[in-house]
Amino acid sequence: MKLNVHSYESMGTFDGPGLRLVVFLQGCPFRCLYCANPDTIEVQGGKPTSPEEVVQMAVSQKPFFGRRGGVTFSGGEPTLQAEALIPLVEELKRQGIHTCIDSNGGLWNKHVERLLEVCDLVLLDVKEFNPERHKALTGRSNEQTLRTAAWLEEHGKPFWLRYVLVPGHSDFEEDIRALGEHFRSYRQIERVEILPYHRLGVHKYEAMGLEYHLKEVKENTPQQLERAEKLFRSYLQNVIVN
């Protein structure tokens, strides 16, 4: 079974521990207003790629990974291709390569469950805690994302909690406090990453003839990031601004 791969990034430093090969997969069920990779959203597109090709690439880069690095599957939403990913992740583990799944947690079936079982680390993107604001921001409910987080906690699966701070959309104090209260007792959260909002993908929308709906939203000020970091730190440990 082949994977539908959008692109790769070698020596990535923002998608998991250490230096990583990041494999961006095609297709995503969310429609985040600030998506930096709108060209990965549609299921059509990308390049059909055999798992063996990805394994070869990863093994060739293994000397650069060191003790902490490895391979991260991102997107798009990698759990859309969970069935094809399972044997690939298992083979990477046999090769002694650390694996991460960067997911919005919004999909669940037997293949997703097995994929999260076999990978080493999950990077769980929680877009917003308030249900209405989450739907306005992504077009989807956050119920399954929270259920996925609960499954990770219950099954002793380590994960990083990631949160994009979008001014006027996901930076509300009451929502961050509610998220902190919800997750403060979790023991499997190894790290909390606050990801500043950026506009690096705007040119892609223009090139694709799409409207960027947050064109009036400015990037975070240092004060906004500091305030959010303090709020998160009042509930959770190992909080960083990435």
N, C-alpha and C positions, 0 to 999 in steps of 0.2 A: 504494500500500500504506500503510495507516494504522498509526500507533503506538498502543500501549495505554499511556496516560500516567496515572500515579497523581496527581501534583501537581507544583507548581513552587515554586522559591524564587528571588526576585529579590535581587540584590545580595549573593549568598552570598560568604563570605570563607574558607571552610574546605575547599572542594572544587576546588583548583587555584589557579593564580596570579591575583592581582588580584581585581577584583569580577566575579562571574559569575552568569549565569542558570543555575540548576541544574534539570534536568528529571529527575524521578524516574519511572522506568518500572516497570510492573507485572510481577511474576513473578520468582522466583529459585529455582534448584535447590538451594541451600544451606539449611540449617536451623540457623543459628547460635544458640546458646543465649542470647546476649545481644542479639540483633537489636533495634535501636531502631525498626525499621519493620516490625513483623510483618504489618501490613495490606498490605504490598507483596509478600508472599511468594507467595501464590496467583496463578496465571496469570489466573484469572477476576477481574474487577473492573477498576477504572480507567476511563478515558474514551477511546474511539477518537478519535484526533486526526490530522488531516492534517499531513504535513510542512510544507506551506505555512503553516499556523497557527503552528508553532514558529518558522519562519524569520521571519515577520512580527513575532513577539514579540521575537526576538533582535535584529532590525534596529532595532526601536523603542528597545531598551535599549543599543544599540551606543555611543552617546555617553558612557555611564557606564563602559564597559569600560576605556577608556584603552588604553595600549599592551600591557598584560599580561592583561587580563581576557578574558572570552568566555563560552562555553557548556560546561557539564559535563553529561553524561548519566550518571545514577546510578540507584539503584533501592532494592529489587529488584536485578536483574542485567541491565544493558542489552544484553549480548551475546545474551541470549535473543531479542532483536528486531533482531539484527545486519542481516539482509537489508533491513529497512525503514529502518534507520538510515543505511546507506551513502549513498544519494542525498541524504539530509538533511545529513549531515556534508559531503559534497562541495559542496552549495549554500552552506552556511555559510562554507566556505573561499573560494568565489567572491565572497562578500560581504565578505571580509576579516576574518572572525570566527574567533578561536582556539577550537579544540575539544578537549575532554578526554573520555575514557571512564573512568569509575570502575568497576573490575571485580574480581571475585574470581579471574579467570583460569581458572575451572574448566570452561569450555566451549570446544570447538574444532571448527570446520568451515570450509569455504571462505568463508562469509560473515563469520565472525568474523575470519579472517585478513585479508580485504579491509578490514574496518572498522578494524582496528588499523593497517593500512597508510596509510589516508587521514586518520586523526585526527592531531592535533598532539602530544598527550601522553596517556599512559596512567597512571592512578592504580591501581596494582596492590595489592590487599589480600591480604597473606599472613597467614592467620589463626593458623597455628602451623607450626613446621618439623617437629616430631616427627610421623610419620604417624599413629600411634595416637591421640595427643592431638588432632591435627587432626580426625580422624574423630569422636572423642567430642564435640568442640566444635561441629562443623558438620554431621555426618552424611554427609560426603563425603570422598573421598581428596584429598590435596594434590598428587598426581602431575602432573595437568594444569596446575595453577597454576605449578609449577616449570618445566614445559615451556614454558608461555607466557612466563615470565620469560626463559628461554633464547632463545626466538624473538625477543623484543624486543632482547636483547643482540646476537644474531647479525645482526639486520637494521638495527642502528643506530637503533633507535627509542627516544627518550628516555622514561623513566618515573620515577614516584615510587613508592617502596616504603612501604606503610602497614601498621602493625602495632598492633592493639588489645591493650593490656596488661591482661589479666583476671587478678586475683589468684587463685592456685591453679589456673589453667587454661592461661595462656599466658605466665606470668612466670618460668618455670624457667630458671635460669642456663645449664644445659647446652644447652637448646634455642636460646636466644638466641645463645650462642656458636657452635653448629652452623650457625645461619642466617647469622651473620656470616662464618664461614669459607666458606660456600657462595657468598656474594655479594660477598666482598671484592675479587675481581678484576674485577667488572662495571664497565664504563665508562659505561653508559647510564643508571645510576641518578643522577638529578639531585638527589634529596632523599630523606631517610628520615624519615617522620613516625611518632612514637610517639603513638598516640591513647589517652588515658586511658579506662578503663572508666567508664561512667556508667549510671545507672538511669532516664534520661529517658523511656524507652519503656514503663516498667512499667504506667503507667495505660492504655496501649493494650491490653495483654494482659487487664487486668481488664475493659475495655469490650467486648472480643471474647469474653470467657468462656474465655480460655486461661490455662494455668498458666505462670507465669514461673519457670523452673527454677533461676535463679541468685539467688533472693530473699535467700539468706543471704550472698551475696558483697558485701562492702563496696567502696566506691570506693577508688581508689589513694591512698595517703598520699604526701606530697611526697618522703619518703625512698625509697619504692618507685619512683617515677618517676625520681628522680635516679640510683638504682642502675641501672635499665634504660638510661637515657641513657648512662651511663658504659660499660656493656657494649657497646652498639651503637657508640659512638664509638671503641672499641678496634679495630673492624674496618672501619667505614664512615664516610664523610664526610657533611657537611651534614645531621647528625641534629638534629631538633628535637622538642620535646614540643608537640603541637598543642593 
